[in-house]
């Protein structure tokens, strides 16, 4: 059900964000605030296309997220309070796989175009999300990307055994269908960079001599999508050093910088610089994604404990037999996703915990080993994790000829030049306000370049915020984002189904994976849900977007609702017990609703006087995105 259809049949009310945080916890925790209960309900009804359309309203990359999202929503799933959380991400992947495999293409929206042009630098999740939103608002959007492929780190840094490249392009095709223009091989920066790229032609450098290269999905004779490759010899277009000022001169009214964080941080230990065999994980992953499958060494040591480190180790294991991971804390403190660590262990990667590197051992300019020191955990640091402290005289050497560092990433801001007028922090990120405005008028920044290394879903949320802020800027309005309240629609109807009888005893469905014998390949490891699994898993959802409504004047205080409630979410108390209870029925008693405890089982709806009903709380975090300018104007009256 679309947002507009819901809004027409419900009542719009302002609701405390605190209520949403306590009750619709999954949607609140999702950085993009996807309507998780809504799309899961549609899956349980077998309405997969409707579920997919609902996903697209808040996330232009549901396919990508179905494969690689870190699942913050599941950490807050109310089902997890007494059981395992609903497999939200796997349900998302089931729907997007269904749409993709069945070649279902939602029709492109009809959009009334505006005159204003917006430029976006960077074709990663933040930039493309902002482009998708702004195009939906009617703006003319051009995305400039320095690489030969669209997608940013989704395309280059996430291994194909986790995220098939055609799935990225499937999401991108929906964005292009909105009229977004994507120009690849477009570099921003000074003359030195142009020379190093091999591009010496002044006309080509300006970006005006050839047509933009669009990254689309062609099909082979069987109808299967093929990834288009931009030839390696294609001359990169070059935009002068005063690029951002030049964009304004070309007629762009706003610029969104979303270049990501694509430069790895150094170990800063002796022997690291200039040594053959020492490389950054992003460079390694990018080379493999580009087709370089030669072994980086006989023994590979990956340093770090995040998702990028695990990706690098698992990728190295597919082309090198002997791979280690070195992490200065214990397994419990590793920031990588738990199931990714388990997969690495299953694939035979060896782990050195409570170990930190102190020196790269070099022989004839090549890495020969890594000197490390053992660590012990001390008091918690600013992150809340116990601080690793070296143990005196515990040094030892790991024999390795390849050291891949995966410590963290930072943005490369050299392309801005020295006179851009854009302020940066000491951590290498751009300074932005609450609306992602930079210190230069008309220039906004978001994603990793403003946050530091972030997840895809966090960057998507940044893209949404940027589009709202840019829209307000171009309209000459202030960004109106309340930190305490939000608008919701209270609705009721036949599609609000009662709870199935066995919802409390249904175990979580587990996704099938390829056999261990095939783990050395780049074949997709996680195989997805079967339809039968998806329907069963969707029924485990507790429907947290449903809210109990007690009609005060009809209640007779019989107490039946409190007796049949399995979690004591409804309680009858004496009126003189005090407290701000609602609804107040009479001086004789009060029915108290503990909505944050309620599991929406529907037992209380069997009220002898029909004083209890359930309404859906429909949260519309991005309600303006899919409206044309005419519709927006009508909605503001």
MARVEXMI-835789 format. One line per 10 residues: number of its first residue (from 1); their letters; for each residue x, y, z of C-alpha. Coordinates in steps of 0.001 Angstrom, whole numbers. Example, Ala and Ser with C-alpha at 12.3 -4.5 7.8 and 13.67 -1.06 7.14 Angstrom:
MARVEXMI-835789
1	as	12300/-4500/7800 ~ 13670/-1060/7140 .
end
This chain:
MARVEXMI-835789
1	xxxxxxxxxx	0/0/0 ~ 1435/3340/-1018 ~ 1908/6156/1399 ~ -576/8394/-391 ~ -3261/5691/-297 ~ -2721/5214/3420 ~ -2805/8921/4141 ~ -6143/9335/2386 ~ -7913/6808/4632 ~ -6298/7614/7987 .
11	xxxxxxxxxx	-5963/10386/10505 ~ -2725/12390/10583 ~ -1418/12996/14084 ~ 1828/14235/15603 ~ 3479/11517/17662 ~ 6409/11538/20054 ~ 9555/9938/18626 ~ 9999/8404/22062 ~ 6804/6370/21493 ~ 8121/5102/18171 .
21	xxxxxxxxxx	11455/4178/19745 ~ 9682/2078/22383 ~ 7023/515/20183 ~ 8033/266/16509 ~ 11619/-403/17472 ~ 12793/-2013/14233 ~ 11668/885/12046 ~ 13000/3445/14484 ~ 16415/1721/14669 ~ 16765/1441/10887 .
31	xxxxxxxxxx	18754/4533/9817 ~ 16507/4855/6738 ~ 13377/4127/8835 ~ 12076/1495/6405 ~ 8501/405/7029 ~ 9615/-3013/8243 ~ 6316/-4207/9792 ~ 4536/-3043/6637 ~ 6651/-4903/4097 ~ 6803/-8020/6271 .
41	xxxxxxxxxx	2989/-8017/6541 ~ 2762/-7910/2735 ~ 5189/-10850/2477 ~ 2998/-12896/4825 ~ 85/-12164/2468 ~ 2065/-13197/-616 ~ 2065/-9637/-2000 ~ 5703/-9504/-3015 ~ 5522/-6703/-5585 ~ 3608/-4513/-3123 .
51	xxxxxxxxxx	6238/-5300/-485 ~ 9012/-4327/-2896 ~ 7324/-1041/-3787 ~ 6965/-206/-104 ~ 10676/-860/412 ~ 11545/1495/-2428 ~ 9700/4345/-747 ~ 12405/4598/1914 ~ 15363/2703/414 ~ 16521/2846/-3223 .
61	xxxxxxxxxx	18909/-66/-2502 ~ 16684/-2778/-1003 ~ 18416/-5453/-3108 ~ 21877/-4472/-1900 ~ 20719/-4204/1702 ~ 19029/-7598/1484 ~ 22483/-9086/894 ~ 24870/-7056/3037 ~ 23027/-4852/5545 ~ 24434/-5081/9107 .
71	xxxxxxxxxx	20822/-5481/10308 ~ 20546/-2894/13092 ~ 16776/-3399/12930 ~ 17108/-7006/14064 ~ 19025/-5949/17173 ~ 15869/-4114/18316 ~ 13259/-6635/17122 ~ 10785/-7195/19965 ~ 10630/-10881/19108 ~ 14231/-11075/20261 .
81	xxxxxxxxxx	13148/-10148/23796 ~ 11937/-13707/24367 ~ 12988/-15598/21228 ~ 15258/-15066/18219 ~ 14516/-11851/16294 ~ 12653/-11974/13016 ~ 15013/-12541/10088 ~ 14196/-9110/8671 ~ 17104/-8808/6269 ~ 16635/-12276/4798 .
91	xxxxxxxxxx	12967/-11455/4178 ~ 14028/-8308/2338 ~ 16402/-10354/238 ~ 13683/-12904/-565 ~ 11449/-10185/-1983 ~ 14180/-8498/-4028 ~ 15394/-11879/-5337 ~ 11806/-12690/-6340 ~ 11433/-9380/-8192 ~ 14817/-9761/-9877 .
101	xxxxxxxxxx	14456/-13410/-10916 ~ 10973/-12855/-12301 ~ 12114/-9775/-14246 ~ 9438/-7606/-12632 ~ 10057/-3933/-13272 ~ 7924/-1395/-11414 ~ 6787/1339/-13781 ~ 8857/4519/-13698 ~ 7034/7340/-11920 ~ 5599/10256/-13848 .
111	xxxxxxxxxx	7476/13280/-12566 ~ 6876/16941/-13313 ~ 10334/18354/-13984 ~ 11693/21495/-12373 ~ 14229/23846/-13931 ~ 16825/23636/-11141 ~ 19851/21395/-11645 ~ 21686/19606/-8823 ~ 25176/18083/-9090 ~ 26250/15117/-6994 .
121	xxxxxxxxxx	29905/14091/-6692 ~ 30175/10366/-5961 ~ 27981/7484/-7120 ~ 27935/5532/-3863 ~ 24876/4843/-1688 ~ 24676/8363/-219 ~ 25055/10145/-3551 ~ 22694/7886/-5461 ~ 20066/7988/-2715 ~ 20091/11784/-2799 .
131	xxxxxxxxxx	19925/11648/-6607 ~ 16944/9289/-6471 ~ 15087/11505/-4005 ~ 15818/14786/-5772 ~ 14821/13343/-9145 ~ 11555/12214/-7551 ~ 11009/15821/-6474 ~ 11452/16938/-10075 ~ 15013/18290/-10024 ~ 17451/17665/-12878 .
141	xxxxxxxxxx	20188/15569/-11267 ~ 23641/14697/-12596 ~ 25936/12334/-10696 ~ 29675/12537/-11348 ~ 31764/9433/-10578 ~ 35538/9122/-11011 ~ 35517/5327/-11448 ~ 34455/3326/-14486 ~ 31657/1677/-12502 ~ 28801/3059/-10496 .
151	xxxxxxxxxx	28163/2016/-6888 ~ 31190/3195/-4950 ~ 32398/806/-2278 ~ 29375/-1430/-2862 ~ 30864/-2277/-6242 ~ 34575/-2294/-5383 ~ 34967/-3369/-1766 ~ 32208/-5922/-1074 ~ 33197/-9346/-2447 ~ 31000/-10890/-5128 .
161	xxxxxxxxxx	30409/-14026/-3035 ~ 28442/-11744/-684 ~ 26929/-9293/-3168 ~ 26471/-10154/-6861 ~ 27280/-7172/-9063 ~ 24116/-7546/-11123 ~ 22080/-6991/-7952 ~ 23741/-3602/-7444 ~ 22937/-2649/-11005 ~ 19320/-3747/-10608 .
171	xxxxxxxxxx	18873/-1145/-7880 ~ 20786/1461/-9910 ~ 18497/870/-12910 ~ 15507/2031/-10843 ~ 17364/5238/-9992 ~ 18252/5882/-13632 ~ 14601/5293/-14554 ~ 13784/8460/-12634 ~ 15877/10445/-15066 ~ 19113/10608/-13066 .
181	xxxxxxxxxx	22128/11134/-15328 ~ 25311/9334/-14252 ~ 28649/10429/-15722 ~ 31473/7947/-15103 ~ 35247/8444/-15481 ~ 34846/12036/-14328 ~ 37708/13245/-12157 ~ 37803/16327/-9974 ~ 41193/17758/-9051 ~ 44287/19568/-10252 .
191	xxxxxxxxxx	46601/19170/-13277 ~ 48919/16724/-11489 ~ 46099/14229/-11146 ~ 45227/14583/-14809 ~ 48809/13802/-15777 ~ 48945/10761/-13531 ~ 45736/9424/-15041 ~ 47261/9500/-18502 ~ 44835/12115/-19770 ~ 46658/15024/-21434 .
201	xxxxxxxxxx	44035/16242/-23882 ~ 42659/19567/-22652 ~ 39280/19143/-24313 ~ 38768/15691/-22857 ~ 39931/16956/-19482 ~ 37124/19466/-19342 ~ 34547/16737/-19588 ~ 32868/18342/-22589 ~ 34171/16311/-25498 ~ 32292/13041/-25135 .
211	xxxxxxxxxx	28920/11816/-24014 ~ 28374/10563/-20450 ~ 28840/6838/-20012 ~ 25684/5314/-18559 ~ 26000/2112/-16586 ~ 22919/61/-17463 ~ 21706/-3519/-17521 ~ 21627/-5104/-20985 ~ 20354/-8650/-21457 ~ 21790/-11653/-23251 .
221	xxxxxxxxxx	19761/-13871/-25604 ~ 18200/-15698/-22657 ~ 17103/-12494/-20968 ~ 19723/-12674/-18240 ~ 21203/-9307/-17211 ~ 24786/-8602/-18200 ~ 27015/-6106/-16448 ~ 28268/-3508/-18901 ~ 31991/-2874/-18634 ~ 33509/487/-19417 .
231	xxxxxxxxxx	36742/-169/-21364 ~ 39862/298/-19271 ~ 41370/2480/-21991 ~ 38485/4983/-21837 ~ 40006/8428/-21245 ~ 38900/9814/-17854 ~ 37149/13159/-18087 ~ 38863/15842/-16032 ~ 37170/18712/-14246 ~ 39438/21652/-13309 .
241	xxxxxxxxxx	40662/22378/-9807 ~ 37946/24968/-9244 ~ 35472/22216/-10014 ~ 32744/23062/-7519 ~ 32755/26719/-8498 ~ 32704/25580/-12112 ~ 29605/23479/-11475 ~ 27758/26543/-10239 ~ 28878/28427/-13364 ~ 27443/25599/-15464 .
251	xxxxxxxxxx	24041/26251/-13947 ~ 23904/23826/-11046 ~ 22081/25383/-8107 ~ 23384/22991/-5432 ~ 26177/20437/-5068 ~ 26205/17343/-2846 ~ 29656/15905/-2091 ~ 29396/12176/-1382 ~ 32825/10855/-2297 ~ 33040/8277/492 .
261	xxxxxxxxxx	36100/7238/2482 ~ 38321/5344/88 ~ 41788/5831/1549 ~ 43005/3316/4105 ~ 44806/4342/7278 ~ 48360/3216/7873 ~ 49738/922/10576 ~ 52429/3492/11302 ~ 55006/879/12298 ~ 58623/498/11103 .
271	xxxxxxxxxx	59020/-1265/7765 ~ 55535/-443/6470 ~ 56240/2322/3952 ~ 57472/1306/509 ~ 57619/-2415/1280 ~ 56433/-4830/-1382 ~ 53728/-7086/13 ~ 52177/-4478/2340 ~ 48854/-3210/1013 ~ 45582/-1649/2086 .
281	xxxxxxxxxx	42490/-3848/2146 ~ 40507/-1494/-109 ~ 43204/-1636/-2793 ~ 43317/-5415/-2491 ~ 39538/-5829/-2700 ~ 39266/-3387/-5581 ~ 41929/-5252/-7568 ~ 40142/-8561/-7040 ~ 36806/-7011/-8047 ~ 38495/-5761/-11223 .
291	xxxxxxxxxx	39536/-9334/-12059 ~ 43031/-9660/-10557 ~ 42891/-13158/-9020 ~ 46585/-13859/-8659 ~ 47698/-14753/-5149 ~ 49085/-11752/-3216 ~ 51484/-14021/-1303 ~ 52117/-17481/70 ~ 50901/-16462/3538 ~ 48557/-13531/4094 .
301	xxxxxxxxxx	48129/-11679/7377 ~ 45089/-9371/7596 ~ 45223/-6794/10400 ~ 41906/-5564/11788 ~ 38595/-6797/13188 ~ 35902/-5014/11176 ~ 33798/-6133/8243 ~ 36382/-4914/5728 ~ 39045/-7018/7442 ~ 36847/-10111/7305 .
311	xxxxxxxxxx	36007/-9417/3650 ~ 39714/-9104/2843 ~ 40576/-12322/4704 ~ 37763/-14356/3129 ~ 38663/-13013/-314 ~ 42356/-13789/199 ~ 41452/-17313/1308 ~ 39884/-17939/-2098 ~ 43195/-17294/-3865 ~ 45748/-18081/-1115 .
321	xxxxxxxxxx	45747/-21225/1071 ~ 47240/-19714/4241 ~ 45410/-16705/5728 ~ 45549/-15207/9225 ~ 43537/-12479/10908 ~ 45277/-10400/13581 ~ 43156/-8465/16063 ~ 44249/-6664/19199 ~ 41150/-7515/21251 ~ 39162/-10751/21658 .
331	xxxxxxxxxx	36524/-12224/19382 ~ 33773/-10726/21544 ~ 35003/-7207/20815 ~ 35306/-7632/17047 ~ 33093/-5052/15323 ~ 32531/-7338/12318 ~ 29151/-9021/11994 ~ 28991/-12224/14024 ~ 27813/-14397/11164 ~ 30628/-13074/8943 .
341	xxxxxxxxxx	33195/-14087/11580 ~ 31585/-17521/11761 ~ 31796/-17860/7983 ~ 35502/-16928/8091 ~ 36131/-19583/10733 ~ 34207/-22150/8688 ~ 36343/-21357/5651 ~ 39552/-22132/7540 ~ 40920/-18675/8318 ~ 43170/-18695/11376 .
351	xxxxxxxxxx	42710/-16012/14057 ~ 45308/-14385/16303 ~ 43419/-12551/19065 ~ 44970/-10163/21600 ~ 47843/-9465/19225 ~ 49084/-6156/17788 ~ 51723/-5560/15066 ~ 54803/-3548/16000 ~ 57129/-3984/12999 ~ 57188/-5257/9429 .
361	xxxxxxxxxx	60250/-7445/8857 ~ 61732/-6583/5454 ~ 64235/-8418/3285 ~ 65364/-7020/-89 ~ 62468/-4575/-97 ~ 59861/-7295/420 ~ 57827/-8283/3459 ~ 59203/-11390/5150 ~ 57380/-11377/8463 ~ 55371/-9387/10983 .
371	xxxxxxxxxx	56653/-8796/14501 ~ 53753/-8665/16971 ~ 53217/-8217/20694 ~ 50648/-9968/22842 ~ 47978/-7827/24467 ~ 45805/-7896/27589 ~ 42518/-6066/28053 ~ 42527/-3232/30574 ~ 39893/-651/31490 ~ 37178/360/28987 .
381	xxxxxxxxxx	38051/3166/26557 ~ 35777/5824/25001 ~ 34103/3186/22794 ~ 33058/1159/25832 ~ 35374/-1698/24941 ~ 38235/-2699/27200 ~ 41463/-1053/26132 ~ 44166/-3439/24807 ~ 47498/-3013/26565 ~ 50799/-4642/25491 .
391	xxxxxxxxxx	52304/-7384/27632 ~ 56018/-6667/28261 ~ 58534/-9008/26610 ~ 55847/-10934/24697 ~ 57029/-10155/21151 ~ 56884/-12909/18524 ~ 57076/-13130/14712 ~ 54472/-14336/12211 ~ 56063/-15523/8951 ~ 54191/-13799/6121 .
401	xxxxxxxxxx	55011/-12270/2760 ~ 51732/-10342/2423 ~ 50300/-7943/5003 ~ 46859/-6455/4342 ~ 45896/-3575/6618 ~ 42207/-3072/7419 ~ 42242/-565/10246 ~ 39895/2166/9041 ~ 39288/4472/6106 ~ 39248/8198/5548 .
411	xxxxxxxxxx	38123/10515/2787 ~ 40537/11760/143 ~ 39783/15489/23 ~ 42663/16579/-2214 ~ 40283/16996/-5147 ~ 38733/20005/-3411 ~ 41936/22038/-3712 ~ 43228/24585/-1223 ~ 40750/27329/-2047 ~ 37436/25461/-2085 .
421	xxxxxxxxxx	36064/27352/903 ~ 34901/24072/2442 ~ 36001/23403/6013 ~ 37300/19988/7076 ~ 37841/18439/10501 ~ 41133/17157/11898 ~ 39826/13631/11246 ~ 39632/14267/7514 ~ 35851/14633/7247 ~ 33950/17669/5992 .
431	xxxxxxxxxx	32290/19944/8528 ~ 28499/19943/8104 ~ 25528/21190/10109 ~ 22384/19231/11027 ~ 21143/19610/7456 ~ 24490/18508/5934 ~ 25351/22038/4769 ~ 29070/22749/4471 ~ 30774/26075/5100 ~ 30344/26965/1401 .
441	xxxxxxxxxx	26934/28223/333 ~ 25020/25750/-1808 ~ 27403/22866/-1089 ~ 26284/19908/1013 ~ 28197/16793/2063 ~ 27160/13438/3482 ~ 27902/9756/3813 ~ 31404/8632/4745 ~ 32917/11985/3787 ~ 30971/13583/6652 .
451	xxxxxxxxxx	30440/10674/9057 ~ 33655/8747/8616 ~ 33482/5038/7683 ~ 29809/4041/7841 ~ 27436/1324/6714 ~ 25446/1372/3487 ~ 22162/1907/5305 ~ 23629/4833/7265 ~ 24773/6405/3999 ~ 21305/5895/2541 .
461	xxxxxxxxxx	19887/7814/5504 ~ 22415/10580/4822 ~ 21263/10724/1206 ~ 17651/11176/2342 ~ 18628/13988/4703 ~ 20706/15676/2007 ~ 17831/15623/-478 ~ 15442/17182/2038 ~ 17966/19846/2969 ~ 18819/20671/-655 .
471	xxxxxxxxxx	15128/20891/-1535 ~ 14533/23329/1331 ~ 17606/25341/315 ~ 16442/25671/-3296 ~ 12983/26700/-2111 ~ 14438/29288/228 ~ 13063/27509/3281 ~ 14635/26260/6484 ~ 14929/22519/7106 ~ 12078/21573/9419 .
481	xxxxxxxxxx	13178/18377/11141 ~ 11762/17926/14648 ~ 13966/15977/17032 ~ 11036/15181/19349 ~ 7970/14512/17209 ~ 6998/13186/13800 ~ 3842/12852/11759 ~ 2144/9468/11557 ~ -1127/8207/10117 ~ -3485/6133/12275 .
491	xxxxxxxxxx	-5421/3735/10063 ~ -7640/695/10386 ~ -8931/-1729/7805 ~ -9399/-5317/6701 ~ -5704/-5794/5923 ~ -4906/-5644/9661 ~ -5090/-9366/10273 ~ -5390/-11048/13635 ~ -2520/-13073/14989 ~ -2175/-16659/13792 .
501	xxxxxxxxxx	-2638/-19241/16534 ~ 924/-20603/16678 ~ 2947/-17393/16333 ~ 4673/-17872/19686 ~ 6069/-21337/18906 ~ 7425/-20829/15372 ~ 11239/-21093/15276 ~ 13360/-18701/13208 ~ 14060/-19872/9662 ~ 17719/-20322/8736 .
511	xxxxxxxxxx	19130/-19553/5305 ~ 20807/-22306/3313 ~ 24439/-21859/2245 ~ 26630/-23569/-336 ~ 28455/-26733/783 ~ 31848/-26344/2438 ~ 33436/-28119/-539 ~ 32549/-25104/-2732 ~ 33695/-22415/-281 ~ 36955/-21816/-2145 .
521	xxxxxxxxxx	35123/-20239/-5088 ~ 33563/-16823/-5601 ~ 30112/-18381/-5844 ~ 27435/-16754/-3709 ~ 27678/-18291/-219 ~ 24202/-17515/1180 ~ 21478/-18917/-1061 ~ 18400/-17046/166 ~ 15005/-18140/1496 ~ 12601/-20424/-304 .
531	xxxxxxxxxx	9099/-18954/-604 ~ 7766/-21345/2020 ~ 10460/-20181/4443 ~ 9704/-16534/3785 ~ 5986/-16943/4468 ~ 6646/-18786/7743 ~ 9272/-16287/8872 ~ 7076/-13297/8010 ~ 4357/-14707/10272 ~ 6778/-14520/13221 .
541	xxxxxxxxxx	6597/-10712/13128 ~ 4792/-9305/16178 ~ 3251/-6473/14108 ~ 4615/-3717/16317 ~ 3035/-1048/14097 ~ -391/-1983/15467 ~ -1523/10/18488 ~ -4253/-905/20965 ~ -7033/1661/21241 ~ -9390/1527/24245 .
551	xxxxxxxxxx	-12610/3523/23853 ~ -12981/5004/27322 ~ -16685/5730/27282 ~ -17582/2194/26154 ~ -15367/234/28591 ~ -17295/-1484/31413 ~ -14194/-2500/33383 ~ -15011/-6196/33166 ~ -11301/-7044/33305 ~ -11419/-9627/30535 .
561	xxxxxxxxxx	-8719/-7894/28463 ~ -6212/-7985/31306 ~ -7012/-11644/31976 ~ -6384/-12809/28390 ~ -3253/-10699/27791 ~ -213/-13056/27796 ~ 2297/-10303/28624 ~ 301/-8094/31036 ~ 140/-5205/28569 ~ -3400/-4356/29741 .
571	xxxxxxxxxx	-4018/-3823/33395 ~ -7048/-2766/35411 ~ -6169/-604/38413 ~ -7983/1562/40929 ~ -8483/5149/39847 ~ -6962/6510/43048 ~ -3572/4860/42479 ~ -2398/8054/40776 ~ -336/8470/37659 ~ -1111/9822/34218 .
581	xxxxxxxxxx	-3196/6856/33089 ~ -5229/6904/29869 ~ -8034/6365/29244 ~ -9590/7434/32525 ~ -12914/5565/32548 ~ -14565/6423/35829 ~ -13804/6932/39484 ~ -14025/3161/39935 ~ -11132/2098/37771 ~ -8735/2597/34899 .
591	xxxxxxxxxx	-7473/358/32070 ~ -3736/928/31706 ~ -2050/163/28374 ~ 1633/-795/28426 ~ 2048/-502/24663 ~ 5808/-1021/24732 ~ 5202/-4481/26238 ~ 2309/-5457/23945 ~ 3041/-8188/21377 ~ -65/-7437/19274 .
601	xxxxxxxxxx	-1498/-10932/19684 ~ -5070/-9680/19252 ~ -6508/-11605/22211 ~ -7962/-8455/23768 ~ -9939/-7552/20647 ~ -12614/-10057/21695 ~ -14139/-7411/23978 ~ -17793/-7982/25044 ~ -18656/-4338/24347 ~ -16221/-3723/21452 .
611	xxxxxxxxxx	-14324/-1123/23456 ~ -10953/-2306/22126 ~ -9688/-2057/18583 ~ -6304/-1994/16879 ~ -5052/726/14587 ~ -1945/795/12479 ~ 583/3529/13160 ~ 1964/4328/9711 ~ 5204/6277/9960 ~ 6045/8254/6827 .
621	xxxxxxxxxx	9654/9449/7227 ~ 10137/10343/3547 ~ 6664/11375/2522 ~ 7807/14230/248 ~ 10239/12224/-1840 ~ 7806/10679/-4332 ~ 5660/13759/-4844 ~ 5840/15979/-7885 ~ 6171/19751/-7363 ~ 2458/20153/-8137 .
631	xxxxxxx	1523/17583/-5502 ~ 3876/19205/-3003 ~ 2269/22575/-3538 ~ -1191/21072/-3104 ~ -127/19335/82 ~ 1080/22552/1656 ~ -2278/24323/1456 .
end
